[in-house]
Structures are given as structure tokens and as C-alpha cells.
Amino acid sequence: MNFSKRVTSIQPSATLAINAKAQEMRARGENVVSLAVGEPDFPTPPHVIQAAKNALDEGFTRYTAVPGIPELREAVAGYFSRTYSIDCRFDEVMVSNGGKQCLYNILQAMVDPGDEVLIPGPYWVSYPSLVQLAQGVPVVVPTEPEDDFLVKPESLEKHVTDKTKILILNTPSNPTGCHYKESALVELARWAASRNIFVICDEIYDQLVYSPAKPASLCAFWTENKDKIAVVNGLSKTFAMTGWRVGYVLAHVGLIKSMSKIQGQSTSNICSIAQKAALAALSGPLDFVQEMKSAFVSRRNMAMEIVNSWKDAYCPKPDGAFYIFPRVDSFYKGDVDSSARLCQVILEEEKIALVPGQAFGDDRCIRISYAVDEQLLKDCLGRIGGLLHKL
Ligand SMILES: Cc1ncc(COP(=O)(O)O)c(C=O)c1O
């Protein structure tokens, strides 16, 4: 069969592939632990589940408006308004099947063949492929662990050409967990505006920022620059709702209309029942998130202590999300000469699944998710450290 250049140019998601491999090994009876997970290990809050049950009982099972039911769009606008003290209307937001589809829609709506999209690396695995699916060209701008993997305008500037159209920012970051201060984020947005580059700011982990760091967002900047910024967020991480597939975006009303057109001709509205659940999540209390956060902080601190004891490993302390991204290339020796090989050896010998940094554009590092039980995490990190020092 002759497949399109678009589909042959992209790779399957590395993180989903590793989790599938771990599940396969488990199905064969092997006792595999996955530290490759990209989702909170907490259940969806009960009031959200109840709202979905009510939606079913009430027969709320039909097509809805493509960008979301009006009351959910009002709740999303309310979330942005409350959290970031901004004014936004319901027609400046829409809901899609996860933050991933929001990103897909924006890129489909804005990128023409050959347009270049700046992506600071390490980056979330899907950004380059989403750009390629829109026939754009991903341009990776590397960052260093010593700079907390944060990009500066000077580095971006070196990669700008007359084809540069978009910059994708992500804070806190998957895979590094590192987080921009609001002033740094705004400086980047100002720089992009001065170069006529549109910014997509992926803030899907915005509620998972750990004190003393403060949540940062481009929402306030957006209110003065509505045609220059889109802010992507969603319920997957904040409300432990990865399977429900609810993401949302704040953007210029014209971009919302274009994205609705694309979504209307591809997937239509997201699941009607998930919309009612999302409405309950966004209109309800956030104490659930506080509990999750304190568990993550404790695990992060413990993980940092162990990883810092690994000879020659280097890991900036992350302020958010639930990942650490240590640099471990000092351990590469013989045929263990890449992050992929190292993760393969760790999986085969210790039965622990990790994602190689290569998948995120930095082969010097490995991604460790701490969205797992603290004791299990401690045990796994101890075993990984033991194996690294034996290499
Ligand atoms: C940085 C980042 N953006 C977006 C997403 C997409 O999440 P979802 O499509 O579940 O909303 C993820 C999920 O892992 C992510 O880590």
C-alpha cells in the first residue's frame, strides 16, 4: 500500500509504546514496574464520576455542539478567569479530545506546508509529529540541564528564518518538570510578538506547580495579545482524567472558529458524558488537587535525593509536573551507548520501564515518572542506581 508522506514521516508515540511493552511483559507473567507513566496514579474524583453517571441516567447521550456544550465552555472560561484573574468569554474557549487534539487543531489551522515551528528541546514527544502532520517543519532549539532546560530569546533568535511561524512553549515541562517564572514566560512571548511569531503555550500541568514556585501562565499576556497566543490546558493531569479525553484552549475567537471547523469535519464534539463530567470537575472544589500535589512533592524530594547520590548524574530540581529528567550519559559505556540502550538494559535486568531521553530530543537523559507509589519508587530508584554503578 502507498501511505502518505505525512504518515510515513512520523513515529509512533515513544511513551505509549514503552507502556505497551511493559504491559506485554506483565501479560507474560513478568513483574514489570513502569516509571514511564504520564498520568497521575490517583482516581478521578468521585463527584466527577457521579456527574458522568447522572449524564447517562438522564440520557445525555447525543451529539452536542462541536466546540462543547455552552455551560462547559462557560466553566472553562470561568476557570481561566478565576485562576489567572482575566476576562474571557465562552466563545474564546473550546473543548477537544484532550490537550493533544487542541494542539492538533491549532497546528492544522495555522501551519502551511514548509512553515517552521520552534520547539525548545527536550520537548513533549508529540510536538514534532503534530507539526509534521500539519506539513510544517519542526525546528528544535536545544536547552541545557544547567539552565533548568529553559530556553531564552537569544537561543530562539538563532533559529529564526523567514519561514518561522510558531513557537511552542510548555510549562511545567514534560519531560523535565522544569517551570518558567511568569516574567521569563512573558519575556519569551514579547520576543515572539516582536518577530511576528505565534505562541502556543501548553500549560496542561499548571495546577501541578510546587511551592515556593508559583504557577505561571500566558493567560494575562493573552488578554492584550489575543491574536498572538493560544493557551492549551485540560483535565487529564489536574483531575486525573486521562482516559476521559477532555482538553481545552483559550484563543482568539477567529482561531476558535477555525479549530471548530476542523474538529467538526474530523471528530465532532467530544463525548457528551465526558463533557458533563468535565463541567463538574471545573465547577467543583480543588482540594483533591492539593492532596495529589502533596504526595507528588514528597515523592519528588525523595527521588531527587536518590538521583543526586548517583555518581556523575545531574538533574535540575523540577518545580512541577511529575517527572524528573536526569542526565546520565556519564554511565554510557561499551554497547550501552545511548538512552534507548540504557532503558532497554534497565527493563531487561531490573524489569523497570523508563522512557529514553532520545524520545524527547535529548539522548543524554532518561525520564523518570514519579506518578507511582512512594515506596515502590524508592525501591526502583535504588535498583536503577545499583545497575548504573555496575555498568
Ligand atoms: C506536555 C503535554 N501536553 C499535552 C498532553 C496531552 O494530554 P491530553 O491529551 O491527555 O490532554 C500531555 C500528556 O501527556 C503532555 O504531557
The ligand as a Tripos MOL2 file, in Angstrom:
@<TRIPOS>MOLECULE
LIG
   16    16     1     0     0
SMALL
NO_CHARGES

@<TRIPOS>ATOM
      1 C1          3.0620   18.4340   27.8670 C.3       1 LIG1
      2 C2          1.8170   17.7100   27.4960 C.ar      1 LIG1
      3 N1          0.9230   18.3250   26.7100 N.ar      1 LIG1
      4 C3         -0.2190   17.7320   26.3410 C.ar      1 LIG1
      5 C4         -0.5180   16.4520   26.7590 C.ar      1 LIG1
      6 C5         -1.8050   15.8570   26.2770 C.3       1 LIG1
      7 O1         -2.6310   15.4390   27.2640 O.3       1 LIG1
      8 P1         -4.1470   15.0750   26.9720 P.3       1 LIG1
      9 O2         -4.2900   14.9130   25.5000 O.co2     1 LIG1
     10 O3         -4.3970   13.8390   27.7490 O.co2     1 LIG1
     11 O4         -4.9350   16.2510   27.4630 O.co2     1 LIG1
     12 C6          0.3880   15.7600   27.5770 C.ar      1 LIG1
     13 C7          0.1260   14.3580   28.0030 C.2       1 LIG1
     14 O5          0.9830   13.6380   28.3860 O.2       1 LIG1
     15 C8          1.5720   16.4120   27.9590 C.ar      1 LIG1
     16 O6          2.4640   15.8150   28.7670 O.3       1 LIG1
@<TRIPOS>BOND
     1     1     2 1
     2     2     3 ar
     3     2    15 ar
     4     3     4 ar
     5     4     5 ar
     6     5     6 1
     7     5    12 ar
     8     6     7 1
     9     7     8 1
    10     8     9 2
    11     8    10 1
    12     8    11 1
    13    12    13 1
    14    12    15 ar
    15    13    14 2
    16    15    16 1
@<TRIPOS>SUBSTRUCTURE
     1 LIG1         1 GROUP 0 **** ****
